[in-house]
Amino acid sequence: MTKATVLVSPDHSRVRIDLGGEIDLENAASVEEQLAAAIPNHLSAVTLDLSGLDYIDSVGLRILFALAARLEVLQIELQVVAPIGSLARRVLELSGFEAIVALDPKRTAAS
């Protein structure tokens, strides 16, 4: 069984979410549910840190595209942290995700 971690750190009108482990078909529904529950509609910004992500397949990628679309509709800013050279960044670059959300190469100061 693959394991993904979703660590949520709320801060008033913002939330930071650290994703770790592996996101694949086996655990994607759970990860998607946890992300939806962590992001109420009243937020102003979400930081999604993928630094701890070891693996993401196409189902996990679909979750990230859907999240970006949802936040755009809600006018909630999305920042995605994906270190240069990481698997997550490579997958996001190859998928074209960076065309809709800029990728930050490092953790934010709130780390």
Buried (B, 14 or more C-beta within 10 A) or exposed (E): EBEBBBEEBEEEEBBBBBBBBBBBEBBBEEBBEBBEEBBEEEBEBBBBBBBBBBBBBEBBBEBBBEBBEBBEEEEBEBBBBBBEEBBBBEBBEEBEBBEEBEBBEEBEEEE
